[in-house]
């Protein structure tokens, strides 16, 4: 009887030992992950499900371990390396944080300049950013929503562009649905193109509906827009527009040369500018001129406009 009990105890011990060794082996297995990993807020099960969608080999055992170690942090996690043991990976999920760097896209800035900012601030390859941008969107301008974005160092060009486009696309669709009840890309970016000129030309947000009204009034009369801001596209974002530039620029952005609104937006725009493009003020204004006060004087006739130019340039 004693021999039987001893045999059972030895059997149980062997089972426990095998389980422990298997567990130790499991935790010491190598797991490949991105160096920088984004973890959303949520329960442990929700986070494990999210990591599975990112093709990381996690399981219910990992969920159990996290309940013992602690809940994963949300946000960007700096894992330092692409290869960790499973134990290190789970531990870093609960303790590591990535140092975030702010990159601000101001309303009215062009994508060309913004990509320069991203490359410099996040130590990325400017050419790779440009190539990824062209690969991931057919729209060459106006697709980013101005904001202060927080990104960690170590994020690759492809992932960064994907995140920026995804975030911006979601916000634009939400704003469109709030106004129209739906989202039509072609219709939406027509308004973005108008908004981009409004953004470049307006001295402040209060002027935006008035500038918008001038654009629509001139379009209705078949007049050229003749607005300097349309020439502040791409790398020319901060270049002063001169008569020489107006004469020589043959791009579709030149509203002195061509009638209508440029097919592509001039820059990335705020939602206030888009709102003004959709809901212009009801006026008869056809002209405006920046005064010495830093704001614009709006007028319905050319003779008054010439007087405003004279006063502003004295």
C-alpha positions in Angstrom: 0.0 0.0 0.0 2.8 2.3 0.9 4.6 1.4 -2.3 1.5 2.3 -4.3 1.2 5.7 -2.6 4.8 6.4 -3.2 4.4 5.5 -6.9 1.4 7.9 -7.2 3.3 10.7 -5.6 6.3 10.2 -7.9 3.9 10.1 -10.9 2.3 13.4 -9.8 5.7 15.0 -9.2 6.9 13.9 -12.7 3.7 15.4 -14.2 4.3 18.7 -12.3 7.9 18.7 -13.4 7.0 18.1 -17.0 4.5 21.0 -16.9 7.0 23.3 -15.3 9.7 22.5 -17.8 7.2 22.9 -20.7 6.2 26.2 -19.3 9.8 27.4 -18.9 10.5 26.2 -22.4 7.5 28.1 -23.7 8.5 31.4 -22.0 12.0 31.1 -23.4 10.9 30.6 -26.9 11.9 33.5 -29.3 9.1 35.7 -30.6 9.5 38.1 -33.5 7.8 41.5 -33.2 8.2 45.0 -34.5 10.6 47.1 -32.4 7.9 49.6 -31.9 4.5 48.2 -31.2 1.2 49.9 -30.8 -1.1 48.5 -28.1 -4.7 49.8 -27.9 -6.7 50.3 -24.7 -8.8 47.4 -23.6 -9.1 44.2 -21.6 -6.3 41.7 -21.7 -8.4 39.4 -24.0 -9.1 42.4 -26.3 -5.4 43.2 -26.5 -4.5 39.6 -27.2 -7.1 39.5 -30.0 -5.6 42.7 -31.4 -2.1 41.3 -31.3 -3.3 38.2 -33.1 -4.7 40.4 -35.9 -1.1 41.8 -36.3 0.1 38.2 -36.8 1.9 38.0 -33.5 2.0 34.4 -32.2 0.2 35.0 -28.9 -2.2 32.6 -27.1 -4.5 32.1 -24.1 -1.4 31.1 -22.1 -0.1 34.6 -22.7 -3.3 36.1 -21.5 -3.1 34.0 -18.4 0.5 35.2 -17.8 -0.5 38.8 -18.2 -3.1 38.4 -15.5 -0.3 37.3 -13.2 2.3 39.9 -14.4 0.0 42.8 -14.8 -2.1 44.6 -17.5 -0.3 45.7 -20.7 0.2 49.4 -21.1 -1.6 51.2 -23.9 0.0 53.3 -26.6 3.4 52.9 -28.2 5.7 50.3 -26.7 9.4 50.3 -27.3 10.6 46.7 -27.3 14.1 47.7 -28.2 14.6 44.7 -30.4 12.6 42.6 -32.9 13.5 39.3 -31.2 12.6 38.7 -27.5 11.9 35.7 -25.5 8.2 35.3 -24.8 8.8 36.1 -21.1 10.6 39.4 -22.1 7.9 40.3 -24.6 5.2 39.9 -22.0 7.1 41.8 -19.4 7.9 44.6 -21.7 4.2 44.9 -22.6 3.5 45.8 -19.0 6.5 48.0 -18.3 8.0 49.5 -21.5 7.0 52.8 -23.0 8.2 54.5 -26.2 9.5 58.1 -26.1 7.0 60.1 -28.2 7.9 63.0 -30.4 5.4 65.7 -31.4 5.1 66.6 -35.1 2.7 69.4 -35.8 1.0 69.8 -39.2 -0.4 73.3 -39.2 -3.4 74.2 -41.4 -2.3 75.4 -44.8 0.9 73.5 -44.9 1.8 71.4 -47.9 2.5 67.7 -47.8 6.0 68.4 -49.3 6.9 70.5 -46.3 5.2 68.1 -43.8 7.2 65.1 -45.1 10.4 67.2 -44.6 9.3 67.8 -41.0 8.6 64.1 -40.4 11.9 63.0 -41.9 13.9 65.5 -39.7 11.9 65.0 -36.5 11.7 61.2 -36.6 15.0 60.5 -38.3 13.4 59.0 -41.3 14.4 58.7 -45.0 12.7 61.5 -46.9 12.7 59.7 -50.2 11.1 56.6 -48.6 8.4 58.7 -47.0 7.6 60.2 -50.4 7.6 56.8 -52.1 5.3 55.3 -49.5 3.0 58.3 -49.7 2.6 57.9 -53.5 2.1 54.1 -53.1 -0.6 54.4 -50.4 -2.7 57.2 -51.8 -3.7 58.3 -55.3 -4.4 61.8 -54.0 -1.2 63.9 -54.0 -2.3 66.7 -51.7 -4.8 67.6 -49.0 -5.1 64.1 -47.5 -3.7 64.8 -44.0 -5.7 66.4 -41.3 -3.7 69.2 -39.5 -3.0 68.2 -35.9 -0.2 67.6 -33.5 0.7 63.9 -33.9 2.7 61.9 -31.4 5.0 59.2 -32.8 7.9 57.2 -31.4 11.3 57.1 -32.9 11.9 53.8 -34.7 8.6 53.8 -36.6 9.3 52.8 -40.2 8.3 55.1 -43.1 5.6 52.6 -44.4 3.9 52.3 -41.1 4.0 56.1 -40.4 2.4 57.0 -43.7 -0.2 54.3 -43.2 -1.1 55.6 -39.7 -1.3 59.2 -40.9 -3.5 58.3 -43.8 -5.8 56.0 -41.7 -6.3 58.6 -38.9 -6.9 61.4 -41.4 -9.3 59.4 -43.6 -11.3 58.4 -40.6 -11.6 62.0 -39.4 -12.6 63.3 -42.8 -15.3 60.6 -43.2 -16.7 61.5 -39.8 -16.8 65.2 -40.6 -18.4 64.5 -44.0 -21.1 62.2 -42.5 -21.8 64.9 -39.9 -22.6 67.4 -42.6 -23.9 65.4 -45.6 -24.8 62.1 -43.9 -22.5 60.3 -46.2 -19.0 60.4 -47.7 -18.2 60.7 -51.4 -14.5 61.1 -52.0 -14.7 63.0 -55.3 -17.2 65.5 -53.9 -15.3 65.8 -50.6 -12.0 66.6 -52.2 -13.6 69.1 -54.5 -14.5 71.0 -51.3 -11.0 70.4 -49.9 -9.5 72.0 -53.1 -11.7 75.1 -52.5 -10.9 75.0 -48.8 -7.1 74.9 -49.5 -7.3 78.3 -51.3 -9.5 79.6 -48.5 -6.9 78.4 -46.0 -4.0 80.1 -47.9 -5.8 83.4 -48.4 -7.6 84.0 -45.1 -6.0 86.1 -42.4 -8.1 84.4 -39.8 -10.9 81.9 -39.4 -13.6 84.6 -39.3 -12.6 85.6 -42.8 -12.9 82.1 -44.3 -16.7 82.3 -45.2 -16.0 85.7 -46.8 -13.1 84.5 -48.9 -15.2 81.5 -49.8 -18.0 83.8 -51.1 -15.5 85.6 -53.3 -14.4 82.3 -54.8 -17.9 81.2 -55.6 -19.0 84.7 -56.9 -16.0 84.8 -59.3 -16.7 81.3 -60.5 -20.3 82.1 -61.2 -19.3 85.1 -63.3 -16.7 83.1 -65.2 -13.8 85.2 -63.7 -10.4 83.8 -63.0 -9.8 83.4 -59.2 -6.4 85.2 -59.5 -5.4 84.3 -56.0 -1.7 84.2 -54.9 -2.3 81.4 -52.3 -3.0 78.9 -55.1 0.7 79.2 -56.1 1.9 78.4 -52.6 1.8 74.6 -53.5 4.3 71.9 -52.7 7.9 73.2 -52.2 6.6 76.8 -52.8 4.6 76.8 -49.6 6.4 79.7 -48.1 7.7 81.5 -51.2 6.5 85.0 -51.8 4.4 85.3 -55.0 5.9 87.8 -57.5 4.7 89.0 -60.9 7.5 87.0 -62.5 6.4 83.8 -60.7 2.8 84.4 -61.9 4.0 84.8 -65.5 6.2 81.8 -65.5 4.3 79.2 -63.5 2.5 77.0 -66.0 1.1 74.5 -63.4 -2.7 73.9 -63.0 -2.4 75.7 -59.7 -1.9 79.1 -61.4 -5.3 80.7 -61.0 -4.1 83.8 -62.9 -3.5 81.6 -66.0 -6.4 79.2 -65.7 -10.1 79.5 -64.8 -11.7 77.5 -62.1 -10.5 75.8 -58.9 -7.3 73.6 -59.2 -8.1 70.0 -59.5 -5.8 69.1 -56.6 -5.8 70.9 -53.2 -3.0 73.4 -52.7 -2.3 72.2 -49.1 -3.7 70.3 -46.1 -6.6 72.1 -44.6 -8.5 72.6 -41.3 -12.1 71.6 -40.9 -13.1 75.2 -40.5 -11.8 75.9 -44.0 -13.7 73.0 -45.3 -16.9 74.2 -43.5 -16.4 77.6 -45.1 -16.0 76.0 -48.6 -19.3 74.1 -48.1 -21.1 77.1 -46.5 -19.8 80.3 -48.0 -21.1 83.7 -46.7 -23.9 85.3 -48.8 -22.2 88.4 -50.2 -21.6 90.2 -53.5 -17.9 90.5 -52.9 -15.5 89.9 -55.8 -12.3 91.3 -54.5 -10.2 91.5 -51.3 -7.0 93.1 -50.3 -4.9 92.6 -47.2 -4.8 95.9 -45.3 -2.1 97.3 -43.1 -4.1 96.0 -40.1 -3.3 92.4 -41.3 -6.8 91.6 -42.3 -8.6 91.9 -45.6 -10.8 94.6 -47.0 -13.6 93.0 -49.1 -15.3 94.9 -51.9 -17.9 94.3 -54.7 -16.3 96.6 -57.4 -12.9 97.0 -58.9 -12.6 100.7 -58.4 -12.9 100.4 -54.6 -10.5 97.4 -54.8 -7.9 99.6 -56.5 -8.3 102.2 -53.7 -7.8 99.5 -51.1 -4.6 98.4 -52.9 -3.4 102.0 -52.9 -4.0 102.4 -49.2 -2.3 99.1 -48.4 0.8 99.8 -50.4 1.4 103.5 -49.4 
